[in-house]
Amino acid sequence: MSRRSSPANLAAPLALALLCVAGFPPGGRAQQTASQAEVKAAVKSELPASITIQPRPVEDLKAVYATVESVHETLARTRIGGTIAELKVKEGDKVTTGQLLATVRDPKLPLQIVSLDARIQALQAQQHQAELELDRAQRLRASGTGTQQRLDDAQSAVDVARAQIAAMKAERAVVEQQLREGEVLAPANGRILQVKVIDGAVVVPGETVASIATETYVLRLHLPERHARFMHEGDPVLVGNRGLAPATPQAGDMAPAGETALKRGTVRQVYPELSGGQVVADATVTGLGDFFVGERVRVYVATGTRQAIVVPPDWIVRRFGTDFLRLADGSETPVQVGGPIPALDGQPGGIEVLSGLNPGDVIVRPEGV
């Protein structure tokens, strides 16, 4: 006698099947929870059991948008006029110094070489005839039947022919060099930003073929004029990742999961001239080679120092829309929290407490943290 399956008996297999279809393997959630538990345990082992509240100096960080710029942008130009016969690069390609970017062909140059070769052959024939006349004049002079003037004229004709041949060969070398200058070469290592021509385009000498951004990239910052006195070379900056990707909490990191991952950079140059009422500065950050030139990135710069109370974010307990911190005597005090304070200059990060705590208060880690 068979029994009908009850809804309760079918619920568990159905839920397991749905998880597998959605791409969540059995046990995946448990593994993720275990990983988070390991991270929290590592963070917990690094934090003290209690903290005595003391205001500390923190940097007032202003969020601005910076653009990824190349330190130097150079142009690859043509050296002769003609037609683009072969274009070897496109936007985004990486190039090295001396790499062939395009070839410019001028059909008149090969014709000039053919013409010069014919003139050289004619001059060589004249030289041969002049050498025969010189040999005959030398024999006649040696026998006493020829004059010295005829010998000098023959010698002069040979010298003139040789000089004319040398001049024609030099002129031919100039045309050959012009042919070689039809090769447009990359002036520096970098990445192609723009290609200005296409195959078959007619160009003149000095016309731009491509613009190249050198391999050194910086972040170009524009800040209001009132912040100019706070900007100095060597000051640290915090830079968000591309797309402001969320950070993965690591052991010892007091920033909560989901906060923006930040990179550290340094102000390398502050320009002495204001542009549009803004101070312009460049910051260097590692790993900008994968960014697009002109891409905007969020940057936090210090615009002053103030005193603030900073506590670990995990120590704040939220109940019914109110934040609480546990004191050493076991009581809880309501607090008003501000924004996150990133780790900077060796000081740990955390959450700023605006009110509810006084200097000298001792807070303890809540249970379960």
Secondary structure as GFF3:
##gff-version 3
##sequence-region A 1 369
A	DSSP	alpha_helix	7	21	.	.	.	ID=ss1
A	DSSP	alpha_helix	28	46	.	.	.	ID=ss2
A	DSSP	beta_strand	50	52	.	.	.	ID=ss3
A	DSSP	beta_strand	56	70	.	.	.	ID=ss4
A	DSSP	beta_strand	73	77	.	.	.	ID=ss5
A	DSSP	beta_strand	82	87	.	.	.	ID=ss6
A	DSSP	beta_strand	94	95	.	.	.	ID=ss7
A	DSSP	beta_strand	100	105	.	.	.	ID=ss8
A	DSSP	alpha_helix	108	143	.	.	.	ID=ss9
A	DSSP	alpha_helix	148	180	.	.	.	ID=ss10
A	DSSP	beta_strand	183	185	.	.	.	ID=ss11
A	DSSP	beta_strand	190	195	.	.	.	ID=ss12
A	DSSP	beta_strand	202	203	.	.	.	ID=ss13
A	DSSP	beta_strand	208	214	.	.	.	ID=ss14
A	DSSP	beta_strand	217	224	.	.	.	ID=ss15
A	DSSP	three_ten_helix	225	230	.	.	.	ID=ss16
A	DSSP	beta_strand	236	240	.	.	.	ID=ss17
A	DSSP	three_ten_helix	242	244	.	.	.	ID=ss18
A	DSSP	beta_strand	262	270	.	.	.	ID=ss19
A	DSSP	beta_strand	278	284	.	.	.	ID=ss20
A	DSSP	three_ten_helix	288	290	.	.	.	ID=ss21
A	DSSP	beta_strand	296	311	.	.	.	ID=ss22
A	DSSP	three_ten_helix	313	315	.	.	.	ID=ss23
A	DSSP	beta_strand	317	319	.	.	.	ID=ss24
A	DSSP	beta_strand	322	326	.	.	.	ID=ss25
A	DSSP	beta_strand	332	341	.	.	.	ID=ss26
A	DSSP	beta_strand	350	355	.	.	.	ID=ss27
A	DSSP	beta_strand	362	364	.	.	.	ID=ss28
###
